[in-house]
């Protein structure tokens, strides 16, 4: 079975073909996170970004991993 982060990365890459790297503004549009929140979320998830001139770019599969980070079960067992 394919991991959820890989399926999300495949879908993001397919929807934006031929792009695979996205800047923070584009990541904000894809994820719905605030532009200032993305850097902190990447740091907490251990995701590295690629610096391209003044822009910082994130891989589609890392965006998928970012979206899957911190998922918990909807049912809590006390």
Beta strands, then each sheet from edge to edge (+ up, - down):
strand 1: 21-23
strand 2: 50-52
strand 3: 55-59
sheet 1: 1+ 3- 2+
end
